[in-house]
Amino acid sequence: MSGAAALIVHGGAGSVAEDTVRARLSGCRQAVEAGWAVLMHGGSAVAAVESAVVILEDNPLFNAGIGSPLNSDGQVELDASIMDGAQGYAGAVAAVKRIKNPIRLALRIMQDKRHILLVAEGAERFAISHGISPCDPRDLIHPSARRRKPRYGTVGCVAVDQSGRIAAATSTGGTAGKHPGRVGDSALIGCGTYATHEIGVSCTGMGEAIIHVVLAKTVVDLMQPGVPIQVTAKHAIGLLAEKTGDEGGVIVANNCGDVGYARNATHMPVCWVRDGGDMVTDI
């Protein structure tokens, strides 16, 4: 299969200050541009989602990487995961305090193939042994972190490359004031991230609620031949609301290059592009 390239990103479900809407959509566009450039140069879906998510982790507007809130100890702890739908491999990292771009570490874990999820200091030791230099934990604390109180956020990307292969990735700083060591859905394969040879999903919202319904895998399981993925995405978010009473969002792409998304929160900045189409944003 070829010619079905597509890429979609989200910047987190939840309330968004009106004066940041334009900047958030611009940040999502920059992430899509980075990932799309990888795909248009023949790169893999895995490389594309990593490139897109790194851009979002480096943007302090988003709850990931440098934009993450502080836990109850006044520290930043980061979670991320990535999955290669074509190979079925996945990598994830949780509660790291010295890794600037946790999605890069998640990718190294996936490529290593010995583990799926590594956490805290053990994950940081793995990073060092695989060429990822640690940062000073203070470098992850943006000046806005002490003012902002995001309940949830998260960023993510799903990509389909020119061979029809799919990958998904998700990254987050979690909830403001969270208990040290708390891990939400973003590091859990099947909850915050999931990909097969046919479809990829990245989720955002309240992690405990998403874990409760195993949201990313639920989206995949709900897929039916002939049913648009947009309809399925909305169905999954409806189930999240029905079973947990909480809010969230999903982005989805399939190996035909179709993309979809849904949310029941007030906002979820998204941006996507498909072969032969213009870049589109929504919030």
N, C-alpha and C positions, 0 to 999 in steps of 0.2 A: 504494500500500500504506500502511496506517495502523494504529495501535493495537498495534504490535509493539515498543514501547520496551523496552530492556533495557540494563543497564550492569554491568560486572564489572571489578574491579581486583585487582591482585596487589601484594604487598609484597616480592617477591624470593624466589628459591629458595635454600635452604641451611640450615645449622644455626641454630637460634634458641634463645637462652638461655630456660629455662623461666620465669624471673621477668619476661620481657618479652612473653610470649605474649599476655596480655590487652591490654596497651597497644598491641601491633602490630595486633591485630584491631580495637581501638577506632579506631586511626588509619586503617585501611582502611575502616571504617564511615563515618568522617567524610569521607573522599574520595568514597565512593559517595553520601553525602547531598548533597555539593556538586554532583556531576555530575548526580544525579537531579533536583535542584531546577531545573537548567538545562533538562532534558528536559521536566519537567512544566510549565514555563512556555513551552513551544513552541520552545525553543532547539534548535540543531543538534547532531548527534553530535560534530562537531568542537569546538564550544564546551564540550560536556559533558566530553570527555576532557581538554581543557586544564584545566578547572576542577578535575577530580579529581586530576590529576597534580600541579598546583601545591600542593594540600594535602599530598601525600606528599613533595614536594620541601622543604616547609617544616617537616616533622616530622623531628627529628634521629634518630629510631629507624630510619629507612630509609636505604639506600644510594643517595641522590639528593639534590641540592641541599645543604642545610646538614648532612645526615647522612653526607656522603661521606667516605671514607678519604683518607689522604694518599699522594701518589706518592713516589718515591724521593728527590725534592728537597724533600719536606715541604710540598708544595702540593696544592691541590684542583683537579682538572681534570674538567669535566663534559661529558657527551654526552646528546643527546636527539633524538627524531624523532617525527613525527606524519604521518598519512596520511588523506586524505579518500577513502573508497572510492567515493563517488558520482561525484566528479569525476576521480579518478585522480591528483590532485595530492599532493605530499609535500614536506616540509621537514625538514631535519636540521641539527644543529650538533654539533661535536666539539671536545674539548680547550680549552674556554673556562675562563678563570680569574677573570673579573670579572662573571659573569652569575648573579644569584641564582636565577632560574627559567629554566633553559635551554629548557624546553618552550614558554615564551612566545616565545622567539627562534625556535625551530623553526617555530612557527605563522606568525610574521612572514615568514620565508623562504618558506614555502609560499604565503602570500597574495601575495607579491611575484611569484611565478611565473617569475622569471628563473633561479633556481638551485634545487637540491635540497639540497646539502650544503655548508656553509661551516664553516671550522675556525679555531681559535685567534684570533690578533689580527684577522684579516680578518673573522671572524664578529662579534667585539666591535665593530669599526668599523661594520659593518652594523647592529648593534643600536642604537648611538648615533644613527645617521642615521634610524632608524625609531622613535625615541621611547622606547627602553629604556635607562634610565640604568645605567651600570656601577656595581658595588660595589667596595669595597676587598677584594682577595683574602683578606685576613685575616678578613673577616667571614664567609667560607664555612667557616672552620675551627672546628668545634664542639669544646668541651673533651674530648669522648669520642673524637675522631678519633685521637688519639695512643695511646689504649688499645685501641681496637677493631681487629681484623685480619680484616675480612670478605674471603673469597676472591672472592666475587661477591655480587651482590644485585640491584639494579635494581628499579624500580617501573613499573607500566604500567596501562593502562585500555583497554577496548574498549566502545564505546557504539553503540546503535541508537536513532535518534530516532523520533518519532511518524510520520514519513513513510517509515520503513524504511531511512533512509540510515545508513551505517556509517562510523565512524572509529576509529582505533587510535593509541595514543601510548605511548612508552616513555622513561624517563629514568634515568640512572645516574651514579655517581661512579667506577665501575670497580673494579678490584681494589686492595687495599692494597699499597703499595710498588711499584706499576707503574712501568715506564719512562716518563719524561716524553714526552708525545705519543702514548702508546699509546691506540688506539681499539678498542673492542670492538664487539659486535653492535648495541648500542642506537642508534647513529647511522646504521646501515646499513639502508636500505629493503630488505625481502625477508628480512633476517636477523633483526633484533630486532623489527621492526614491518612489518605489511603489511595492506592493506585493499582489498577490491573492493566492487562493488555488492551482493555476496551474503554476504561474511564478513570479519571483522576478527580480527587476531591480535596479541598482544604476548607477547614471550618474556623469559625470565630464566635466568641460569645463567652458565657459563663462556663468555665471549664468543667466544674462538677456536674452541671446539667448535661453538657455534651458527652461526658464520660458515661453518664447514666444511660443514655440512649445509644451509645457507640455510634455517633452521628455520621462520621465519614463512611463507615462500612454500611450503615443503614441506607445512605443514599445509593450506594452501589447495589445493594440488595433490592431496592425498590425499582430499579430500572427495568422497563419492559419494552420489548420490540415495538417500534412505532409510536411510542410515547415520547414527546419532546423532553429533553433533559431539563428544560426550564420548569416544566410541569412537575417533574420528579423532585427537583430542588425545593419547590414550594411545598410539596407534599411532606418532605422530610422536615422542613422547618415547622410545619403544622403539627407533626408528631412531637417535635421537641417542646413546643408550647403546651400541647395537650398533656404530655406525660410529666413535665417538670414545672410548667408555669413560668419558665424563664425565656430569655431572649438569646438569639444567635443569628448566624448567617453562614451560608455555604457558597463556594464557587465550584463549578464543575466544567469539565471538558471531556469530550469523547474522541475516539480515533477516527471519526469522520470530520473532525475539526469544528464540531458544534460546541458552543459554550453556553453556560447558563449560570444563574445565581439567584439567591433568595435570602430574605432577612425578615425578621419580625421586630427588629430594633428600629429606632428612629432613623438611623443612618448606617450606611456601609459603603465607603468609597470604593468603587471598582473601576477597572479599566481593562479593556480587552482588544485584541486584534486577531483577524483571521486572514488567511491567504486571499488576496484580491480585494480586501476590504480596508476601510479606514479605521483608525484607532477611535474607540468609543469610550466615554467616561460616564459614570452615573454615581449617585450618592443617595 
